[in-house]
Amino acid sequence: MATIRTRKRGKTWSYSFEIGKNPETGRRKMKEKGGFASQDEAYDAGVEAYADWKHGGIGIVSSKVLLCSFFQNWLENVVRPNVKRGTYLQYASRYKSAIKPRMANLYMQDIKPRDVDALVRSMAENGKSKETIMGTLSVLKLMFKYAVYPAEIIVTNPALYIKVPRSAPKSIVKRRVISPEEFASIVKSFGENERTKCLIAPIMLGYYAGLRIGEVLGLCWNDIDFEKKEIHVVRQLHPDSIRSKSFFAPPKTDKSIRTICIGDKLVNFLRDWHKSQVAERLRLGSAYQVAYAQGDEKTLLMLPAMDKPKDVQEMPLVCTDKFGTTITREKIMYNLKKVANLNFHSLRHTHATRLIEAGAKPVDVAARLGHADVSLTENLYSHDTEKMARETADLVDKVM
């Protein structure tokens, strides 16, 4: 440990310690703070400040650190200022659901690779998907990497060489291509129930425009140009897993901010849906629920039309129920699984697969989906469907 120096200045005491050298002059760089009532108080504060500086400035000052303490300090002081809010919430959710129950009360200095390996194997045995385990392992690797440097809490990263077990399922609800007949059946089923009629709009947008579920829920009427037959994707509605609220955020990547051309079938449906939504608002009057974006974090706020607060932005959402309340992703996912054992991504998956199957260029499909890299589109969606396999077989006779 560096030498903690104290000295009296007037009626108060200060501490100082060396934190390196200036690379240009070679002179020592010092950290100093004053204003303490006694020498002992200054010294104790200096010891704590040195430990905090040595550990990367995340508020850890003891030599033996519990994982729960380190994670919370790392999440708030290192992760939160440097990532999108959705990423921060995702890290917090993964810690709460998988890491905390098994590792929270282990000392960072005592955690071995076998402990991390035991965690991921336990997740696989409990049916967690490969993607979920990879996400949890990624958080652990990043946290331990910071603990090695600059925090200098541990010497090596115990998660570095741990891999996802092969026994882990690829996904819990397998995405698949939906036939036109099956999609028509889903729409009919939702339309027959007053409580699920409102779900037709989001599934139409997923099926005919290939939007992600967050993009669907964040879509507003002023993002749709009916004359040009275009949808402008500029935001998503993201769930806040910590405070059980939702907030408006930019799309997943810069490439996800895009304009999508749409066909007559979706345009006509959206026109009719807009008319029915306007009619419901007129019928309910001041009791109709209106969505607002509140504050710098753009938190979703739902209030009756008569209670519009100050300093908020009205968000005329496309996907609402007949009372104006936004539809939750949980409601969409629950009913899709119940009716057809589908996840929402199967709609987007079908949209992309059918386009490529019909001869659309992967680069154009990638732009439509908002993928950052066309290779992602090719890897995910250019797989063999029965039609593509038959066309390939027919080519054999022509070219062989």
C-alpha positions, 0 to 999 in steps of 0.5 A: 500500500502507498504511504498515506501522508497527513498534514495540518493546514490552518485548523484542519488536516488533509491527506495525500498519496501518490497515484503515478507519474506524469509521463511527460515530466516524470513528476509524481502525481498526487491525490489530496483532500483536506478539511478534516477535523483531526489527523486520525480522521484525515488518515482514515479517509486517506486509506479509504480513498486509496483503496477506492482508487486502487479498485477502479473507483467503484466504491470497494474499499475492503480486501475481501469483497462479496460478489453481490457488493462488487456487482452492484458497484460495478453495475451502477458506477461502470456499466450504467454510465456507458451503456444504453438503459436497456443493456443496463436493465438486461445485466441487472435482470440476468444477475437477479435471475441466475447469478444472485441465487447461486453466487451472491454470497461468495467472495470474489477472491474465492470464486474458481472456474469450477463455480462458474462452470457449475452455474452454467451447467445448472442453468442448462439442466433447468432448461434455460436456452443457449442464448440465455446462458450465453447472456449470463456468462457474458455478464460474468466475464465482463464483471470479472474482467473489470475485477482483474483490471483496473479494480485489481480485486482478483488476479485471473478471470474465472469465467474466461474459458467457460463454455455453454454446455452442449446440452443447453436447448437452442431455444425454449419456444422454437421459431418457425415459418408460419404458413398463410393459412395458419396466420389467417387462422391466428388472426381469426382466433384473435378477432373472435375474442373481444379481449384479443382483438387488439392483438391483431395490429401487432401481429400484422406489423410483425408478419407484414413488416418484419418489425421487432416486438419492441419496435411494434409497441413503440410505433406511433401514428405519425411514424406511418406515411399512408400516402407513400406507404412507408413506416419509419422505425425510430424507437422501441418501447422497452420494458423496465424490469426493475421498476415494472415500467416501460420506456421509449428508447432508440431502436436496437442499433443505428441500422435499426433506424430505417424506413420500410415500404409496405404493401396495400394489405397492411396499409388498408388494415392500418387505415381501418385500425386507425379509424376504429381507434379514433372512434373509440377515443371519441366515444370514451372522451376524457376517460380514454387513456393516452400515452405520454413520454415523461422526463429525460428517460422517456418513461411511459406514462398512461393517463386519462385524456383529461389529465394531461400533465405538463412537460410530457410528450404525447405518444399516439401509439398504434398498438393499444386496446379499445381503452387506449392502454398500451398492449404489453409484450407479455399479453402478445407472447402469452396469447401467441403461445396459447393459440399457436405455440409461437413466439413473436419472433416467428412472425419476423422470421417468416417475413424474412424467410418468405422474402428470400424464398421469393428471390429478394436479395439478402442485402435488401432484406437486411436493410428491411429488418434493420440488421447491422450486417447482411451476413446475420440475415444470411445466417439466420434466414437463408436456411432451406425451406421445403420450397427452396430445397425442391428448387435446388433439386430441380437445378440438378437436372439442369446443370449436371 
